[in-house]
Amino acid sequence: MNRLMWVTAVVVCAVGCSRCTDPVECADCYPEPTPYDLDIPAFFPPMDIPADNPMTVEGVELGRYLFWDPNLSADGTVSCGSCHLPSASFSDPAPVSTGVGGAQGVRNSMVLVNVGWSPSFFWDGRSVTLEDQVQIPIPHPDEMALPWHEALARLEADPDYPGRFGAAFGDPEITQERTAKALAQFVRTLISKDSKYDRWRRGETSLTDSEFNGYEMFLREGGDPETTPGGQFGGDCFHCHNEAGTLFTDHLFRNNGLDASFEADPGLAGVTGMPLDSGRFKTPTLRNVALSAPYMHDGRFATLEEVIEHYNSGGVPSSTIDPFMKYTTGGLALSPVQKADLIAFLHTLTDTVFIHNPAFRDPR
């Protein structure tokens, strides 16, 4: 709610609510929130919106204010947007993010692209809803380091937020649950759908020969057909970053051959406690991948060329290596031209409309 809307609400309440002695506390001052018309792009699947958190115009706008508010960190310097920069496809260009007081985490900040379709969150899948995920960074000591009770006290003391919560939820009560719901609503609007690939799928443009060759490489099985059953001399990318639904991730957890042992970071096993999950991390989307360097859960690869060479070489064998990493001996053996074509295709997934969308920026 902008200042004019808030003043209008106060005037309406003062005139129309005979039972109201404090406009800020009057639930009757707030009309029903406006349903948010979420535009699901062509070729995308439906998005599963929780029944107890329907998206509204006012809720999304509240979430945007909260996302960019550094006052939700202990020293007032770090917001959600500090580690999820639009220019980096809402990720962090550093291998690991720096939180309050210079504290650093151990994993690369995941991109917030089309996460409304994701069934789990974080590299290790420890959260299964956005509403849960957005609550973790605020009190985390390596991130915003602000206990929730202090965060709520700051929001209550801010003259702007009671009116915004009232507009979003029908009354001005500020709670942890409502804060999380508003943040989740905003994050669900971060939809990337206008890359060159999308325009090509819609018949609005053409791919270059290199880009189309890379696209075909992306969808082909790896291996020499003379020595590998089903081999197609391809990049073997589609198994984990499948094109179905145009999301370019299967949302599963895989060991993609980064390490031989996992003492430094067990990945999914740290959540499940199961040894067979060791070294397994969530498959990230490839949308805007050219903007979201560095790569992997620990940001170890600085360029797409390094990533492609990792898979081309076959990676590192281990006890939990994913079955689709079937070229750990000998690798894919792609030629320089094939690797260049594959990277050319990955660049078609860059969506500059998304990263420059003013609706996603800091509203202050």
C-alpha positions as CSV (number, residue, x, y, z in Angstrom):
1,M,0.0,0.0,0.0
2,N,1.5,3.4,-0.9
3,R,1.1,6.5,1.3
4,L,-1.9,7.7,-0.6
5,M,-3.7,4.3,-0.2
6,W,-2.8,4.2,3.5
7,V,-4.1,7.8,4.2
8,T,-7.3,6.9,2.3
9,A,-7.8,3.7,4.4
10,V,-7.4,5.8,7.6
11,V,-9.9,8.4,6.4
12,V,-12.4,5.7,5.4
13,C,-12.0,4.0,8.8
14,A,-12.4,7.3,10.7
15,V,-15.5,8.2,8.8
16,G,-17.1,4.7,8.3
17,C,-16.2,2.6,11.3
18,S,-18.3,3.6,14.3
19,R,-16.6,0.9,16.4
20,C,-13.1,2.1,15.5
21,T,-11.0,4.1,18.0
22,D,-7.6,3.3,16.5
23,P,-7.5,3.2,12.7
24,V,-4.3,1.1,12.7
25,E,-6.1,-1.7,14.7
26,C,-9.3,-1.6,12.8
27,A,-9.8,-4.7,10.6
28,D,-12.8,-3.1,8.9
29,C,-10.5,-0.5,7.4
30,Y,-9.1,-3.0,4.9
31,P,-10.9,-4.3,1.9
32,E,-10.5,-7.8,0.6
33,P,-7.0,-8.2,-0.9
34,T,-6.9,-8.1,-4.7
35,P,-6.2,-11.5,-6.3
36,Y,-2.9,-11.6,-8.1
37,D,-3.2,-12.7,-11.8
38,L,-0.1,-14.9,-12.1
39,D,0.6,-15.3,-15.8
40,I,1.8,-18.8,-16.5
41,P,3.8,-18.7,-19.7
42,A,3.3,-20.9,-22.7
43,F,4.8,-24.4,-22.4
44,F,5.1,-24.1,-18.6
45,P,3.1,-26.5,-16.3
46,P,0.6,-25.1,-13.8
47,M,2.0,-23.7,-10.6
48,D,0.9,-25.3,-7.3
49,I,-0.1,-22.4,-5.1
50,P,-0.8,-23.4,-1.4
51,A,-4.5,-23.0,-0.5
52,D,-3.6,-21.2,2.7
53,N,-1.5,-18.6,0.9
54,P,-3.3,-17.4,-2.2
55,M,-1.4,-14.8,-4.1
56,T,-2.7,-11.2,-3.9
57,V,-1.4,-7.9,-5.3
58,E,-1.0,-6.5,-1.8
59,G,0.8,-9.7,-0.5
60,V,3.2,-9.7,-3.4
61,E,4.0,-6.0,-2.9
62,L,4.5,-6.6,0.8
63,G,6.8,-9.5,0.0
64,R,8.8,-7.3,-2.3
65,Y,9.4,-4.7,0.5
66,L,10.4,-7.4,2.9
67,F,12.7,-9.1,0.4
68,W,14.7,-5.8,0.0
69,D,14.6,-4.7,3.6
70,P,18.1,-4.7,5.2
71,N,16.4,-3.9,8.6
72,L,15.6,-7.6,8.8
73,S,19.3,-8.3,9.5
74,A,21.1,-7.8,12.8
75,D,23.1,-4.8,11.8
76,G,20.8,-3.4,9.1
77,T,23.1,-4.1,6.2
78,V,21.9,-7.4,4.6
79,S,18.6,-8.1,2.9
80,C,17.4,-11.1,0.9
81,G,18.3,-9.2,-2.2
82,S,21.9,-8.8,-1.0
83,C,22.6,-12.5,-1.8
84,H,20.1,-12.8,-4.6
85,L,21.0,-10.0,-7.1
86,P,18.8,-9.5,-10.2
87,S,21.9,-9.0,-12.4
88,A,23.1,-12.5,-11.3
89,S,19.7,-14.1,-12.0
90,F,18.9,-13.6,-8.3
91,S,22.0,-15.4,-7.1
92,D,25.3,-14.3,-5.8
93,P,28.4,-13.8,-8.1
94,A,30.6,-14.8,-5.2
95,P,31.3,-18.5,-4.6
96,V,29.7,-18.1,-1.2
97,S,27.7,-15.2,0.2
98,T,28.8,-12.8,2.9
99,G,26.4,-12.2,5.7
100,V,26.2,-9.9,8.8
101,G,29.6,-9.1,10.2
102,G,31.5,-10.7,7.3
103,A,30.3,-14.2,8.1
104,Q,30.4,-16.6,5.2
105,G,28.4,-19.6,4.4
106,V,29.7,-22.8,2.8
107,R,27.5,-23.0,-0.3
108,N,26.8,-20.9,-3.4
109,S,23.5,-18.9,-3.3
110,M,21.0,-20.7,-5.5
111,V,19.2,-18.7,-8.2
112,L,15.6,-17.7,-7.5
113,V,14.3,-18.4,-11.0
114,N,10.9,-20.2,-11.5
115,V,11.2,-21.6,-8.0
116,G,7.4,-21.5,-7.7
117,W,7.5,-24.9,-9.5
118,S,10.1,-26.4,-7.2
119,P,9.1,-29.2,-4.7
120,S,12.1,-28.6,-2.5
121,F,14.6,-25.9,-1.6
122,F,18.3,-25.4,-0.8
123,W,21.0,-27.5,-2.3
124,D,20.2,-30.2,0.2
125,G,16.4,-30.0,0.0
126,R,15.9,-29.3,3.7
127,S,12.8,-27.2,3.0
128,V,9.8,-28.5,1.1
129,T,7.8,-25.3,0.8
130,L,8.8,-21.7,-0.1
131,E,7.0,-20.6,3.1
132,D,9.5,-22.6,5.1
133,Q,12.5,-21.7,3.0
134,V,12.2,-18.0,3.4
135,Q,12.1,-18.2,7.2
136,I,15.6,-19.7,7.5
137,P,18.0,-16.9,6.3
138,I,16.7,-14.2,8.7
139,P,17.9,-15.9,11.9
140,H,20.8,-17.8,10.4
141,P,24.1,-16.7,12.0
142,D,25.9,-16.8,8.6
143,E,23.3,-14.8,6.8
144,M,21.0,-12.1,8.4
145,A,21.6,-13.2,12.0
146,L,18.4,-11.6,13.4
147,P,16.2,-13.7,15.8
148,W,12.6,-13.8,14.6
149,H,11.2,-12.0,17.6
150,E,13.5,-9.1,17.0
151,A,12.6,-9.0,13.3
152,L,8.9,-8.9,14.1
153,A,9.5,-6.1,16.6
154,R,11.3,-4.0,14.0
155,L,8.5,-4.5,11.5
156,E,5.9,-3.5,14.1
157,A,7.9,-0.4,14.9
158,D,8.1,0.7,11.3
159,P,5.2,3.1,10.5
160,D,4.8,1.6,7.0
161,Y,4.4,-2.1,7.7
162,P,1.2,-2.3,9.8
163,G,-0.7,-0.8,6.9
164,R,0.9,-3.1,4.4
165,F,0.2,-6.2,6.5
166,G,-3.4,-5.0,6.9
167,A,-3.8,-4.5,3.1
168,A,-2.3,-8.0,2.5
169,F,-4.1,-10.0,5.2
170,G,-7.1,-7.9,6.2
171,D,-5.8,-6.7,9.5
172,P,-2.4,-5.2,10.6
173,E,-1.2,-8.1,12.8
174,I,2.5,-8.8,12.0
175,T,3.5,-12.4,12.5
176,Q,6.3,-14.7,11.4
177,E,3.8,-16.8,9.4
178,R,2.5,-13.8,7.5
179,T,5.9,-12.4,6.9
180,A,6.9,-15.8,5.3
181,K,3.7,-15.9,3.3
182,A,4.3,-12.5,1.8
183,L,7.9,-13.3,1.0
184,A,6.9,-16.5,-0.7
185,Q,4.2,-14.8,-2.7
186,F,6.8,-12.3,-4.1
187,V,9.4,-15.0,-4.9
188,R,6.7,-17.0,-6.8
189,T,6.4,-14.0,-9.2
190,L,10.1,-14.4,-10.2
191,I,9.3,-16.1,-13.5
192,S,11.8,-16.2,-16.4
193,K,10.0,-16.7,-19.7
194,D,11.4,-14.3,-22.3
195,S,14.8,-15.7,-23.2
196,K,15.7,-16.3,-26.9
197,Y,14.9,-19.9,-26.3
198,D,11.4,-19.0,-25.2
199,R,10.9,-16.6,-28.2
200,W,12.1,-19.4,-30.5
201,R,9.6,-21.9,-28.9
202,R,6.9,-19.3,-29.5
203,G,7.9,-19.0,-33.2
204,E,9.1,-15.4,-32.7
205,T,12.8,-15.8,-33.7
206,S,15.3,-18.3,-35.1
207,L,18.3,-19.9,-33.6
208,T,21.7,-19.6,-35.2
209,D,23.3,-22.8,-36.7
210,S,25.6,-22.9,-33.7
211,E,22.8,-22.5,-31.2
212,F,20.6,-25.1,-32.9
213,N,23.5,-27.6,-33.1
214,G,24.0,-27.0,-29.4
215,Y,20.3,-27.6,-28.7
216,E,20.5,-30.9,-30.5
217,M,23.7,-31.7,-28.6
218,F,21.9,-31.0,-25.4
219,L,19.1,-33.5,-26.2
220,R,21.3,-36.3,-27.5
221,E,22.8,-39.3,-25.6
222,G,26.5,-39.2,-25.1
223,G,28.9,-41.9,-26.3
224,D,30.2,-43.3,-29.6
225,P,27.3,-45.5,-31.1
226,E,29.9,-48.0,-32.2
227,T,31.0,-48.7,-28.6
228,T,28.1,-47.4,-26.5
229,P,24.6,-48.8,-26.9
230,G,22.3,-45.9,-27.8
231,G,25.3,-43.5,-28.1
232,Q,24.7,-40.4,-30.2
233,F,27.8,-38.3,-29.7
234,G,25.7,-35.9,-27.6
235,G,26.1,-33.8,-24.5
236,D,23.9,-36.1,-22.4
237,C,22.5,-33.0,-20.6
238,F,18.8,-33.7,-20.9
239,H,18.5,-36.4,-18.3
240,C,19.0,-34.0,-15.4
241,H,18.2,-30.6,-17.1
242,N,15.2,-31.8,-19.1
243,E,13.3,-29.5,-21.4
244,A,9.9,-30.8,-20.3
245,G,7.9,-27.9,-18.8
246,T,10.8,-25.7,-20.0
247,L,12.1,-25.5,-16.4
248,F,15.5,-27.2,-17.3
249,T,15.8,-29.1,-14.1
250,D,14.3,-32.4,-12.8
251,H,14.3,-31.0,-9.2
252,L,16.1,-34.2,-8.1
253,F,19.3,-34.7,-6.1
254,R,22.3,-36.1,-7.9
255,N,26.0,-36.8,-7.4
256,N,27.4,-35.3,-10.6
257,G,31.0,-36.5,-10.0
258,L,32.6,-33.5,-8.3
259,D,34.4,-35.3,-5.5
260,A,35.5,-38.8,-4.5
261,S,34.5,-38.3,-0.8
262,F,32.1,-36.0,1.0
263,E,33.5,-35.2,4.4
264,A,33.5,-31.4,3.6
265,D,29.8,-31.4,2.6
266,P,27.6,-34.5,2.6
267,G,24.8,-32.8,0.6
268,L,21.4,-34.5,0.9
269,A,22.9,-37.1,3.3
270,G,23.2,-34.3,5.9
271,V,19.4,-34.0,5.9
272,T,18.3,-37.7,5.4
273,G,21.2,-39.3,7.3
274,M,21.4,-41.9,4.6
275,P,24.9,-42.8,3.3
276,L,23.5,-43.4,-0.2
277,D,22.6,-39.7,-0.4
278,S,26.2,-38.6,0.2
279,G,27.4,-36.1,-2.4
280,R,24.0,-35.6,-3.8
281,F,22.8,-32.0,-4.4
282,K,19.8,-30.5,-6.1
283,T,19.8,-30.1,-9.8
284,P,19.8,-26.4,-10.5
285,T,17.8,-24.8,-13.4
286,L,19.8,-23.8,-16.4
287,R,17.7,-20.8,-17.1
288,N,19.9,-17.7,-17.0
289,V,22.9,-20.0,-16.4
290,A,25.2,-17.7,-18.3
291,L,24.4,-15.0,-15.7
292,S,24.7,-17.1,-12.5
293,A,28.4,-17.9,-12.3
294,P,30.1,-19.4,-10.3
295,Y,28.7,-22.9,-10.6
296,M,28.0,-26.0,-8.4
297,H,27.0,-26.0,-4.8
298,D,30.3,-24.6,-3.7
299,G,30.9,-22.2,-6.6
300,R,34.0,-24.1,-7.7
301,F,33.7,-23.4,-11.4
302,A,34.0,-19.8,-12.6
303,T,32.9,-20.3,-16.2
304,L,30.5,-22.3,-18.3
305,E,33.6,-23.6,-20.2
306,E,34.8,-25.2,-16.9
307,V,31.4,-26.8,-16.3
308,I,31.2,-28.3,-19.8
309,E,34.8,-29.6,-19.4
310,H,33.9,-31.2,-16.1
311,Y,31.2,-33.3,-17.8
312,N,33.3,-33.8,-20.9
313,S,36.1,-35.3,-18.8
314,G,33.7,-37.6,-17.0
315,G,34.0,-36.2,-13.5
316,V,35.3,-38.0,-10.4
317,P,34.1,-41.6,-9.7
318,S,32.7,-42.3,-6.2
319,S,30.4,-44.8,-4.4
320,T,27.3,-42.7,-5.0
321,I,27.9,-41.4,-8.5
322,D,24.7,-40.8,-10.4
323,P,23.9,-43.5,-13.0
324,F,23.6,-40.7,-15.6
325,M,27.3,-39.9,-15.0
326,K,28.0,-42.9,-17.1
327,Y,31.1,-41.5,-18.8
328,T,33.4,-41.3,-15.8
329,T,35.9,-43.3,-17.7
330,G,36.9,-41.5,-20.9
331,G,34.2,-38.8,-20.7
332,L,32.0,-37.5,-23.5
333,A,34.9,-36.7,-25.8
334,L,33.2,-33.7,-27.3
335,S,35.1,-31.7,-29.9
336,P,35.9,-28.0,-29.3
337,V,33.2,-27.1,-31.9
338,Q,30.7,-29.2,-30.1
339,K,31.5,-27.7,-26.7
340,A,31.2,-24.2,-28.3
341,D,27.8,-25.0,-29.8
342,L,26.6,-26.3,-26.5
343,I,27.6,-23.1,-24.7
344,A,26.0,-21.1,-27.5
345,F,22.7,-22.9,-26.8
346,L,23.0,-22.3,-23.0
347,H,23.3,-18.6,-23.8
348,T,19.9,-18.7,-25.5
349,L,18.4,-19.3,-22.0
350,T,19.5,-15.8,-20.9
351,D,16.4,-13.6,-20.1
352,T,17.4,-9.9,-19.9
353,V,13.7,-8.9,-19.5
354,F,13.6,-10.9,-16.3
355,I,16.7,-9.5,-14.7
356,H,15.6,-5.9,-15.6
357,N,12.0,-6.2,-14.6
358,P,11.2,-3.2,-12.4
359,A,8.5,-5.2,-10.5
360,F,11.3,-7.3,-9.0
361,R,13.6,-4.4,-7.9
362,D,13.9,-2.6,-4.5
363,P,10.7,-0.5,-4.2
364,R,12.3,2.1,-1.9
